[in-house]
């Protein structure tokens, strides 16, 4: 995920507009709830807020 010079993530890339609806491209953290996305790594998904981790198969 490209970042700007300050190290901030472009959150607009987490969403996509299809017709009249907004589609979320990332999965939400099941512990923290909606609004907190899981980071995508090569072998896992992690939450930066609570530390929740899901391993990919």
CHARMM internal coordinates of N, CA and C (Angstrom, degrees):
IC EDIT
DIST 1 N 1 CA 1.4525
DIST 1 CA 1 C 1.5149
ANGL 1 N 1 CA 1 C 108.01
DIST 1 C 2 N 1.2950
ANGL 1 CA 1 C 2 N 117.20
DIHE 1 N 1 CA 1 C 2 N 118.19
DIST 2 N 2 CA 1.4647
ANGL 1 C 2 N 2 CA 120.16
DIHE 1 CA 1 C 2 N 2 CA 178.42
DIST 2 CA 2 C 1.5204
ANGL 2 N 2 CA 2 C 111.66
DIHE 1 C 2 N 2 CA 2 C -65.68
DIST 2 C 3 N 1.2902
ANGL 2 CA 2 C 3 N 115.11
DIHE 2 N 2 CA 2 C 3 N 142.59
DIST 3 N 3 CA 1.4645
ANGL 2 C 3 N 3 CA 121.97
DIHE 2 CA 2 C 3 N 3 CA 177.59
DIST 3 CA 3 C 1.5177
ANGL 3 N 3 CA 3 C 108.54
DIHE 2 C 3 N 3 CA 3 C -121.01
DIST 3 C 4 N 1.3192
ANGL 3 CA 3 C 4 N 115.27
DIHE 3 N 3 CA 3 C 4 N 166.31
DIST 4 N 4 CA 1.4650
ANGL 3 C 4 N 4 CA 117.81
DIHE 3 CA 3 C 4 N 4 CA 175.04
DIST 4 CA 4 C 1.5214
ANGL 4 N 4 CA 4 C 109.09
DIHE 3 C 4 N 4 CA 4 C -88.50
DIST 4 C 5 N 1.3107
ANGL 4 CA 4 C 5 N 117.68
DIHE 4 N 4 CA 4 C 5 N -173.34
DIST 5 N 5 CA 1.4553
ANGL 4 C 5 N 5 CA 121.63
DIHE 4 CA 4 C 5 N 5 CA -175.10
DIST 5 CA 5 C 1.5245
ANGL 5 N 5 CA 5 C 113.41
DIHE 4 C 5 N 5 CA 5 C -64.84
DIST 5 C 6 N 1.3289
ANGL 5 CA 5 C 6 N 118.08
DIHE 5 N 5 CA 5 C 6 N -25.74
DIST 6 N 6 CA 1.4649
ANGL 5 C 6 N 6 CA 121.37
DIHE 5 CA 5 C 6 N 6 CA -179.28
DIST 6 CA 6 C 1.5292
ANGL 6 N 6 CA 6 C 111.93
DIHE 5 C 6 N 6 CA 6 C -85.45
DIST 6 C 7 N 1.3373
ANGL 6 CA 6 C 7 N 118.93
DIHE 6 N 6 CA 6 C 7 N -3.81
DIST 7 N 7 CA 1.4533
ANGL 6 C 7 N 7 CA 121.67
DIHE 6 CA 6 C 7 N 7 CA -179.40
DIST 7 CA 7 C 1.5091
ANGL 7 N 7 CA 7 C 113.24
DIHE 6 C 7 N 7 CA 7 C 87.90
DIST 7 C 8 N 1.3423
ANGL 7 CA 7 C 8 N 118.44
DIHE 7 N 7 CA 7 C 8 N 11.67
DIST 8 N 8 CA 1.4561
ANGL 7 C 8 N 8 CA 121.68
DIHE 7 CA 7 C 8 N 8 CA 179.56
DIST 8 CA 8 C 1.5253
ANGL 8 N 8 CA 8 C 109.76
DIHE 7 C 8 N 8 CA 8 C -85.35
DIST 8 C 9 N 1.3222
ANGL 8 CA 8 C 9 N 116.62
DIHE 8 N 8 CA 8 C 9 N 145.26
DIST 9 N 9 CA 1.4598
ANGL 8 C 9 N 9 CA 122.69
DIHE 8 CA 8 C 9 N 9 CA -178.91
DIST 9 CA 9 C 1.5242
ANGL 9 N 9 CA 9 C 109.44
DIHE 8 C 9 N 9 CA 9 C -89.41
DIST 9 C 10 N 1.3191
ANGL 9 CA 9 C 10 N 117.00
DIHE 9 N 9 CA 9 C 10 N 142.93
DIST 10 N 10 CA 1.4605
ANGL 9 C 10 N 10 CA 122.82
DIHE 9 CA 9 C 10 N 10 CA 177.50
DIST 10 CA 10 C 1.5290
ANGL 10 N 10 CA 10 C 108.60
DIHE 9 C 10 N 10 CA 10 C -79.99
DIST 10 C 11 N 1.3171
ANGL 10 CA 10 C 11 N 116.85
DIHE 10 N 10 CA 10 C 11 N 93.63
DIST 11 N 11 CA 1.4585
ANGL 10 C 11 N 11 CA 122.55
DIHE 10 CA 10 C 11 N 11 CA -175.31
DIST 11 CA 11 C 1.5267
ANGL 11 N 11 CA 11 C 111.92
DIHE 10 C 11 N 11 CA 11 C -63.43
DIST 11 C 12 N 1.3231
ANGL 11 CA 11 C 12 N 117.42
DIHE 11 N 11 CA 11 C 12 N -23.99
DIST 12 N 12 CA 1.4631
ANGL 11 C 12 N 12 CA 120.32
DIHE 11 CA 11 C 12 N 12 CA -179.87
DIST 12 CA 12 C 1.5258
ANGL 12 N 12 CA 12 C 112.05
DIHE 11 C 12 N 12 CA 12 C -61.91
DIST 12 C 13 N 1.3171
ANGL 12 CA 12 C 13 N 118.00
DIHE 12 N 12 CA 12 C 13 N -20.13
DIST 13 N 13 CA 1.4661
ANGL 12 C 13 N 13 CA 120.91
DIHE 12 CA 12 C 13 N 13 CA 177.66
DIST 13 CA 13 C 1.5240
ANGL 13 N 13 CA 13 C 112.68
DIHE 12 C 13 N 13 CA 13 C -77.60
DIST 13 C 14 N 1.3231
ANGL 13 CA 13 C 14 N 118.46
DIHE 13 N 13 CA 13 C 14 N -9.11
DIST 14 N 14 CA 1.4592
ANGL 13 C 14 N 14 CA 121.98
DIHE 13 CA 13 C 14 N 14 CA 177.99
DIST 14 CA 14 C 1.5218
ANGL 14 N 14 CA 14 C 111.73
DIHE 13 C 14 N 14 CA 14 C -81.25
DIST 14 C 15 N 1.3374
ANGL 14 CA 14 C 15 N 117.43
DIHE 14 N 14 CA 14 C 15 N -9.85
DIST 15 N 15 CA 1.4544
ANGL 14 C 15 N 15 CA 122.92
DIHE 14 CA 14 C 15 N 15 CA -176.49
DIST 15 CA 15 C 1.5258
ANGL 15 N 15 CA 15 C 110.36
DIHE 14 C 15 N 15 CA 15 C -124.28
DIST 15 C 16 N 1.3415
ANGL 15 CA 15 C 16 N 115.51
DIHE 15 N 15 CA 15 C 16 N 154.46
DIST 16 N 16 CA 1.4532
ANGL 15 C 16 N 16 CA 121.73
DIHE 15 CA 15 C 16 N 16 CA 176.99
DIST 16 CA 16 C 1.5228
ANGL 16 N 16 CA 16 C 107.55
DIHE 15 C 16 N 16 CA 16 C -140.65
DIST 16 C 17 N 1.3145
ANGL 16 CA 16 C 17 N 117.48
DIHE 16 N 16 CA 16 C 17 N 141.32
DIST 17 N 17 CA 1.4602
ANGL 16 C 17 N 17 CA 121.03
DIHE 16 CA 16 C 17 N 17 CA -179.95
DIST 17 CA 17 C 1.5159
ANGL 17 N 17 CA 17 C 108.83
DIHE 16 C 17 N 17 CA 17 C -101.98
DIST 17 C 18 N 1.3345
ANGL 17 CA 17 C 18 N 115.98
DIHE 17 N 17 CA 17 C 18 N 121.97
DIST 18 N 18 CA 1.4606
ANGL 17 C 18 N 18 CA 122.60
DIHE 17 CA 17 C 18 N 18 CA 177.57
DIST 18 CA 18 C 1.5186
ANGL 18 N 18 CA 18 C 107.55
DIHE 17 C 18 N 18 CA 18 C -123.20
DIST 18 C 19 N 1.3224
ANGL 18 CA 18 C 19 N 116.02
DIHE 18 N 18 CA 18 C 19 N 104.58
DIST 19 N 19 CA 1.4584
ANGL 18 C 19 N 19 CA 120.33
DIHE 18 CA 18 C 19 N 19 CA -177.22
DIST 19 CA 19 C 1.5104
ANGL 19 N 19 CA 19 C 110.37
DIHE 18 C 19 N 19 CA 19 C 66.81
DIST 19 C 20 N 1.3362
ANGL 19 CA 19 C 20 N 116.61
DIHE 19 N 19 CA 19 C 20 N -121.74
DIST 20 N 20 CA 1.4585
ANGL 19 C 20 N 20 CA 121.90
DIHE 19 CA 19 C 20 N 20 CA 179.32
DIST 20 CA 20 C 1.5247
ANGL 20 N 20 CA 20 C 112.74
DIHE 19 C 20 N 20 CA 20 C -97.74
DIST 20 C 21 N 1.3321
ANGL 20 CA 20 C 21 N 118.11
DIHE 20 N 20 CA 20 C 21 N 4.68
DIST 21 N 21 CA 1.4619
ANGL 20 C 21 N 21 CA 120.95
DIHE 20 CA 20 C 21 N 21 CA -174.89
DIST 21 CA 21 C 1.5216
ANGL 21 N 21 CA 21 C 111.55
DIHE 20 C 21 N 21 CA 21 C -114.97
DIST 21 C 22 N 1.3256
ANGL 21 CA 21 C 22 N 114.57
DIHE 21 N 21 CA 21 C 22 N 152.09
DIST 22 N 22 CA 1.4580
ANGL 21 C 22 N 22 CA 121.63
DIHE 21 CA 21 C 22 N 22 CA 175.20
DIST 22 CA 22 C 1.5226
ANGL 22 N 22 CA 22 C 107.54
DIHE 21 C 22 N 22 CA 22 C -101.92
DIST 22 C 23 N 1.3211
ANGL 22 CA 22 C 23 N 116.49
DIHE 22 N 22 CA 22 C 23 N 126.66
DIST 23 N 23 CA 1.4607
ANGL 22 C 23 N 23 CA 122.33
DIHE 22 CA 22 C 23 N 23 CA -179.06
DIST 23 CA 23 C 1.5166
ANGL 23 N 23 CA 23 C 108.04
DIHE 22 C 23 N 23 CA 23 C -109.41
DIST 23 C 24 N 1.3213
ANGL 23 CA 23 C 24 N 116.86
DIHE 23 N 23 CA 23 C 24 N 131.87
DIST 24 N 24 CA 1.4610
ANGL 23 C 24 N 24 CA 121.35
DIHE 23 CA 23 C 24 N 24 CA 178.72
DIST 24 CA 24 C 1.5241
ANGL 24 N 24 CA 24 C 108.64
DIHE 23 C 24 N 24 CA 24 C -88.89
DIST 24 C 25 N 1.3253
ANGL 24 CA 24 C 25 N 117.13
DIHE 24 N 24 CA 24 C 25 N 130.61
DIST 25 N 25 CA 1.4613
ANGL 24 C 25 N 25 CA 121.88
DIHE 24 CA 24 C 25 N 25 CA -177.83
DIST 25 CA 25 C 1.5229
ANGL 25 N 25 CA 25 C 112.84
DIHE 24 C 25 N 25 CA 25 C -88.94
DIST 25 C 26 N 1.2987
ANGL 25 CA 25 C 26 N 117.74
DIHE 25 N 25 CA 25 C 26 N -17.47
DIST 26 N 26 CA 1.4644
ANGL 25 C 26 N 26 CA 121.96
DIHE 25 CA 25 C 26 N 26 CA -179.15
DIST 26 CA 26 C 1.5167
ANGL 26 N 26 CA 26 C 110.41
DIHE 25 C 26 N 26 CA 26 C -111.62
DIST 26 C 27 N 1.3271
ANGL 26 CA 26 C 27 N 115.62
DIHE 26 N 26 CA 26 C 27 N 160.55
DIST 27 N 27 CA 1.4509
ANGL 26 C 27 N 27 CA 121.99
DIHE 26 CA 26 C 27 N 27 CA 179.28
DIST 27 CA 27 C 1.5295
ANGL 27 N 27 CA 27 C 109.44
DIHE 26 C 27 N 27 CA 27 C -89.99
DIST 27 C 28 N 1.3353
ANGL 27 CA 27 C 28 N 116.23
DIHE 27 N 27 CA 27 C 28 N 143.91
DIST 28 N 28 CA 1.4670
ANGL 27 C 28 N 28 CA 120.93
DIHE 27 CA 27 C 28 N 28 CA 176.76
DIST 28 CA 28 C 1.5211
ANGL 28 N 28 CA 28 C 110.66
DIHE 27 C 28 N 28 CA 28 C -81.36
DIST 28 C 29 N 1.3214
ANGL 28 CA 28 C 29 N 116.48
DIHE 28 N 28 CA 28 C 29 N 155.93
DIST 29 N 29 CA 1.4623
ANGL 28 C 29 N 29 CA 122.16
DIHE 28 CA 28 C 29 N 29 CA 175.28
DIST 29 CA 29 C 1.5267
ANGL 29 N 29 CA 29 C 108.43
DIHE 28 C 29 N 29 CA 29 C -73.59
DIST 29 C 30 N 1.3354
ANGL 29 CA 29 C 30 N 118.37
DIHE 29 N 29 CA 29 C 30 N 128.07
DIST 30 N 30 CA 1.4650
ANGL 29 C 30 N 30 CA 120.07
DIHE 29 CA 29 C 30 N 30 CA 179.78
DIST 30 CA 30 C 1.5364
ANGL 30 N 30 CA 30 C 113.20
DIHE 29 C 30 N 30 CA 30 C -69.25
DIST 30 C 31 N 1.3242
ANGL 30 CA 30 C 31 N 118.32
DIHE 30 N 30 CA 30 C 31 N -24.53
DIST 31 N 31 CA 1.4652
ANGL 30 C 31 N 31 CA 121.23
DIHE 30 CA 30 C 31 N 31 CA 178.45
DIST 31 CA 31 C 1.5242
ANGL 31 N 31 CA 31 C 111.78
DIHE 30 C 31 N 31 CA 31 C -81.67
DIST 31 C 32 N 1.3241
ANGL 31 CA 31 C 32 N 116.91
DIHE 31 N 31 CA 31 C 32 N -47.46
DIST 32 N 32 CA 1.4693
ANGL 31 C 32 N 32 CA 121.64
DIHE 31 CA 31 C 32 N 32 CA -174.92
DIST 32 CA 32 C 1.5214
ANGL 32 N 32 CA 32 C 112.41
DIHE 31 C 32 N 32 CA 32 C -81.80
DIST 32 C 33 N 1.3147
ANGL 32 CA 32 C 33 N 117.87
DIHE 32 N 32 CA 32 C 33 N -25.05
DIST 33 N 33 CA 1.4571
ANGL 32 C 33 N 33 CA 121.30
DIHE 32 CA 32 C 33 N 33 CA 177.73
DIST 33 CA 33 C 1.5195
ANGL 33 N 33 CA 33 C 113.03
DIHE 32 C 33 N 33 CA 33 C 93.50
DIST 33 C 34 N 1.3347
ANGL 33 CA 33 C 34 N 114.69
DIHE 33 N 33 CA 33 C 34 N -171.43
DIST 34 N 34 CA 1.4565
ANGL 33 C 34 N 34 CA 120.43
DIHE 33 CA 33 C 34 N 34 CA -177.11
DIST 34 CA 34 C 1.5225
ANGL 34 N 34 CA 34 C 110.94
DIHE 33 C 34 N 34 CA 34 C -64.85
DIST 34 C 35 N 1.3083
ANGL 34 CA 34 C 35 N 115.26
DIHE 34 N 34 CA 34 C 35 N 140.95
DIST 35 N 35 CA 1.4522
ANGL 34 C 35 N 35 CA 121.17
DIHE 34 CA 34 C 35 N 35 CA 179.98
DIST 35 CA 35 C 1.5091
ANGL 35 N 35 CA 35 C 113.28
DIHE 34 C 35 N 35 CA 35 C 105.76
DIST 35 C 36 N 1.3350
ANGL 35 CA 35 C 36 N 117.48
DIHE 35 N 35 CA 35 C 36 N -16.47
DIST 36 N 36 CA 1.4590
ANGL 35 C 36 N 36 CA 121.37
DIHE 35 CA 35 C 36 N 36 CA 177.91
DIST 36 CA 36 C 1.5275
ANGL 36 N 36 CA 36 C 107.19
DIHE 35 C 36 N 36 CA 36 C -115.05
DIST 36 C 37 N 1.3372
ANGL 36 CA 36 C 37 N 115.88
DIHE 36 N 36 CA 36 C 37 N 110.26
DIST 37 N 37 CA 1.4540
ANGL 36 C 37 N 37 CA 120.82
DIHE 36 CA 36 C 37 N 37 CA -177.31
DIST 37 CA 37 C 1.5167
ANGL 37 N 37 CA 37 C 111.49
DIHE 36 C 37 N 37 CA 37 C -86.36
DIST 37 C 38 N 1.3416
ANGL 37 CA 37 C 38 N 115.66
DIHE 37 N 37 CA 37 C 38 N 153.78
DIST 38 N 38 CA 1.4549
ANGL 37 C 38 N 38 CA 121.68
DIHE 37 CA 37 C 38 N 38 CA 173.33
DIST 38 CA 38 C 1.5225
ANGL 38 N 38 CA 38 C 108.77
DIHE 37 C 38 N 38 CA 38 C -87.30
DIST 38 C 39 N 1.3226
ANGL 38 CA 38 C 39 N 117.03
DIHE 38 N 38 CA 38 C 39 N 137.22
DIST 39 N 39 CA 1.4589
ANGL 38 C 39 N 39 CA 122.20
DIHE 38 CA 38 C 39 N 39 CA 177.13
DIST 39 CA 39 C 1.5161
ANGL 39 N 39 CA 39 C 108.84
DIHE 38 C 39 N 39 CA 39 C -75.47
DIST 39 C 40 N 1.3216
ANGL 39 CA 39 C 40 N 116.91
DIHE 39 N 39 CA 39 C 40 N 139.53
DIST 40 N 40 CA 1.4616
ANGL 39 C 40 N 40 CA 122.56
DIHE 39 CA 39 C 40 N 40 CA -179.87
DIST 40 CA 40 C 1.5181
ANGL 40 N 40 CA 40 C 109.65
DIHE 39 C 40 N 40 CA 40 C -94.62
DIST 40 C 41 N 1.3311
ANGL 40 CA 40 C 41 N 116.49
DIHE 40 N 40 CA 40 C 41 N 117.38
DIST 41 N 41 CA 1.4555
ANGL 40 C 41 N 41 CA 122.65
DIHE 40 CA 40 C 41 N 41 CA 173.56
DIST 41 CA 41 C 1.5223
ANGL 41 N 41 CA 41 C 107.80
DIHE 40 C 41 N 41 CA 41 C -112.96
DIST 41 C 42 N 1.3046
ANGL 41 CA 41 C 42 N 117.11
DIHE 41 N 41 CA 41 C 42 N 173.38
DIST 42 N 42 CA 1.4613
ANGL 41 C 42 N 42 CA 120.76
DIHE 41 CA 41 C 42 N 42 CA -177.42
DIST 42 CA 42 C 1.5293
ANGL 42 N 42 CA 42 C 111.78
DIHE 41 C 42 N 42 CA 42 C -61.67
DIST 42 C 43 N 1.3273
ANGL 42 CA 42 C 43 N 118.37
DIHE 42 N 42 CA 42 C 43 N -42.13
DIST 43 N 43 CA 1.4573
ANGL 42 C 43 N 43 CA 122.16
DIHE 42 CA 42 C 43 N 43 CA -174.25
DIST 43 CA 43 C 1.5283
ANGL 43 N 43 CA 43 C 114.28
DIHE 42 C 43 N 43 CA 43 C -116.28
DIST 43 C 44 N 1.3453
ANGL 43 CA 43 C 44 N 117.94
DIHE 43 N 43 CA 43 C 44 N 2.96
DIST 44 N 44 CA 1.4621
ANGL 43 C 44 N 44 CA 119.73
DIHE 43 CA 43 C 44 N 44 CA -176.52
DIST 44 CA 44 C 1.5241
ANGL 44 N 44 CA 44 C 111.15
DIHE 43 C 44 N 44 CA 44 C -160.70
DIST 44 C 45 N 1.3347
ANGL 44 CA 44 C 45 N 115.42
DIHE 44 N 44 CA 44 C 45 N 167.88
DIST 45 N 45 CA 1.4639
ANGL 44 C 45 N 45 CA 123.79
DIHE 44 CA 44 C 45 N 45 CA 171.07
DIST 45 CA 45 C 1.5225
ANGL 45 N 45 CA 45 C 106.25
DIHE 44 C 45 N 45 CA 45 C -121.03
DIST 45 C 46 N 1.3319
ANGL 45 CA 45 C 46 N 117.07
DIHE 45 N 45 CA 45 C 46 N 133.61
DIST 46 N 46 CA 1.4593
ANGL 45 C 46 N 46 CA 119.82
DIHE 45 CA 45 C 46 N 46 CA -177.92
DIST 46 CA 46 C 1.5174
ANGL 46 N 46 CA 46 C 111.25
DIHE 45 C 46 N 46 CA 46 C -133.51
DIST 46 C 47 N 1.3412
ANGL 46 CA 46 C 47 N 115.10
DIHE 46 N 46 CA 46 C 47 N 152.57
DIST 47 N 47 CA 1.4521
ANGL 46 C 47 N 47 CA 122.24
DIHE 46 CA 46 C 47 N 47 CA 175.09
DIST 47 CA 47 C 1.5244
ANGL 47 N 47 CA 47 C 107.55
DIHE 46 C 47 N 47 CA 47 C -100.78
DIST 47 C 48 N 1.3177
ANGL 47 CA 47 C 48 N 116.07
DIHE 47 N 47 CA 47 C 48 N 126.85
DIST 48 N 48 CA 1.4583
ANGL 47 C 48 N 48 CA 120.39
DIHE 47 CA 47 C 48 N 48 CA -179.77
DIST 48 CA 48 C 1.5122
ANGL 48 N 48 CA 48 C 112.96
DIHE 47 C 48 N 48 CA 48 C -78.03
DIST 48 C 49 N 1.3372
ANGL 48 CA 48 C 49 N 116.70
DIHE 48 N 48 CA 48 C 49 N -14.13
DIST 49 N 49 CA 1.4625
ANGL 48 C 49 N 49 CA 120.47
DIHE 48 CA 48 C 49 N 49 CA -177.84
DIST 49 CA 49 C 1.5244
ANGL 49 N 49 CA 49 C 112.08
DIHE 48 C 49 N 49 CA 49 C -87.31
DIST 49 C 50 N 1.3488
ANGL 49 CA 49 C 50 N 116.86
DIHE 49 N 49 CA 49 C 50 N -50.24
DIST 50 N 50 CA 1.4644
ANGL 49 C 50 N 50 CA 119.40
DIHE 49 CA 49 C 50 N 50 CA -175.51
DIST 50 CA 50 C 1.5264
ANGL 50 N 50 CA 50 C 114.01
DIHE 49 C 50 N 50 CA 50 C -110.57
DIST 50 C 51 N 1.3492
ANGL 50 CA 50 C 51 N 117.44
DIHE 50 N 50 CA 50 C 51 N -11.76
DIST 51 N 51 CA 1.4585
ANGL 50 C 51 N 51 CA 120.41
DIHE 50 CA 50 C 51 N 51 CA 178.15
DIST 51 CA 51 C 1.5205
ANGL 51 N 51 CA 51 C 114.54
DIHE 50 C 51 N 51 CA 51 C 90.47
DIST 51 C 52 N 1.3250
ANGL 51 CA 51 C 52 N 118.33
DIHE 51 N 51 CA 51 C 52 N 5.00
DIST 52 N 52 CA 1.4637
ANGL 51 C 52 N 52 CA 122.37
DIHE 51 CA 51 C 52 N 52 CA 178.36
DIST 52 CA 52 C 1.5232
ANGL 52 N 52 CA 52 C 109.28
DIHE 51 C 52 N 52 CA 52 C -58.33
DIST 52 C 53 N 1.3495
ANGL 52 CA 52 C 53 N 117.46
DIHE 52 N 52 CA 52 C 53 N 137.00
DIST 53 N 53 CA 1.4594
ANGL 52 C 53 N 53 CA 122.16
DIHE 52 CA 52 C 53 N 53 CA -179.26
DIST 53 CA 53 C 1.5021
ANGL 53 N 53 CA 53 C 110.44
DIHE 52 C 53 N 53 CA 53 C -132.19
DIST 53 C 54 N 1.3310
ANGL 53 CA 53 C 54 N 116.58
DIHE 53 N 53 CA 53 C 54 N 135.66
DIST 54 N 54 CA 1.4656
ANGL 53 C 54 N 54 CA 123.97
DIHE 53 CA 53 C 54 N 54 CA 171.50
DIST 54 CA 54 C 1.5128
ANGL 54 N 54 CA 54 C 106.86
DIHE 53 C 54 N 54 CA 54 C -120.21
DIST 54 C 55 N 1.3294
ANGL 54 CA 54 C 55 N 117.71
DIHE 54 N 54 CA 54 C 55 N 129.11
DIST 55 N 55 CA 1.4499
ANGL 54 C 55 N 55 CA 120.86
DIHE 54 CA 54 C 55 N 55 CA 177.70
DIST 55 CA 55 C 1.5134
ANGL 55 N 55 CA 55 C 110.13
DIHE 54 C 55 N 55 CA 55 C -92.88
DIST 55 C 56 N 1.3290
ANGL 55 CA 55 C 56 N 115.93
DIHE 55 N 55 CA 55 C 56 N 137.31
DIST 56 N 56 CA 1.4588
ANGL 55 C 56 N 56 CA 121.36
DIHE 55 CA 55 C 56 N 56 CA 178.83
DIST 56 CA 56 C 1.5303
ANGL 56 N 56 CA 56 C 108.09
DIHE 55 C 56 N 56 CA 56 C -81.21
DIST 56 C 57 N 1.3070
ANGL 56 CA 56 C 57 N 115.29
DIHE 56 N 56 CA 56 C 57 N 152.11
DIST 57 N 57 CA 1.4687
ANGL 56 C 57 N 57 CA 119.41
DIHE 56 CA 56 C 57 N 57 CA 179.91
DIST 57 CA 57 C 1.4947
ANGL 57 N 57 CA 57 C 111.70
DIHE 56 C 57 N 57 CA 57 C -93.93
END
COOR INIT
IC SEED 1 N 1 CA 1 C
IC BUILD
